[in-house]
Amino acid sequence: MCAESTLVSAVIVTHNRKDILLKSIESVLTQSYPNVECIVVDDKSTDGTADAVAELNDGRIQYIYIPAEESKGGNHARNVGLRAANGKYVAFLDDDDFWLPEKTTLQLEAFASSPKVKMVYCFRYFFYKSRYCWIDGAKDPSVGDVSKTTFEKIITSTSTMMFEREALLDIGGFDESLGFWQETELMMRFSQKYEIGCVEQPLLLYTVNLSDPNKLSNKYEEWKKAIEYIEKKHADILSGFSAEQRKRWELMVCRDAINRCNTKKLRAQRRALYDEACRLSPSLTMRVKRTLNYQATSRATLSLRACMARLNLLGCCLVERIIK
């Protein structure tokens, strides 16, 4: 276990969500591990966020304001927080997610048990309408050398991640050109040089928000441009893949595209993507998902995903019995 003198820096990036932000800050300041600083990077908020944070009157909070004329997006704000951090370790938290109290303690224990590991993530509860929906990651944690795995599946999200600060600075932090897949692309670069670890239990409430503008149909084309940018950036790695590895990369992209096509406007695109996913991975589970999604309305999409996640945990045998 790390000595309690080891400082951990939590970086929260926020924009005009002061009420939710205060809950996220509280989840940092009430960690069972005592030596934590909370760096709030306010990206041009106009809703009184500064006053709300000041009213907390807690010396562990460092507040940084980015004015509109200097704003360059969420990744820039995260890098501002990374550079301002004083801790040996730095962790990130989106302003609508919440850490469970043991998160910092257990991640530090994972670092201490594996000296080669420079980043530790954890599992998540998906949190929808004030209830836990399902646990993410519980089937197949990725640890150690994941330099190829990061091109085959989306391992985790920003709010689960804790890094050795110097290692994260060494690979350049977040790519400020990206508005989508920023944590996935970060993991692609980080894993080429460092090993990662995992606390195999949910330590985060990850908020599922169907009104998230990054999931709306008018953002889908921008997401595709981000994928094209990542493919070009990492072309040297992708070019060395076998046919099977390349197929797994294409399937990862296809699955995320399906998740983003959750509006009526993109229903036809979603069905085409399911056809492509079945071509890439003609498993029983994928065929069941395609069949159910062909029948589902966009309003039922989230509950359908929750259902299928539970079915996946129970295994294909149960799925077979259900569809007979």
Secondary structure, DSSP 8 states (H G I E B T S, - for coil): ---TTS-EEEEEEESS-HHHHHHHHHHHHT-SSS-EEEEEEEES--SSHHHHHHHH--TTEEEEEE-GGG---HHHHHHHHHHH--SSEEEEEETT-EE-TTHHHHHHHHHHH-TTEEEEEEEEEEEETTEEEEEES-S----B--TTGGGTS----GGG-EEEHHHHHHTTSS-TT-SSSHHHHHHHHHTTT-EEEEEEEEEEEEE--TT-GGGSHHHHHHHHHHHHHHHHHTHHHHTT--HHHHHHHHHHHHHHHHHH--SGGGHHHHHHHHHHHHHH---HHHHHHHHHHHH--GGGHHHHHHHHHHHHHH-HHHHHHHH-
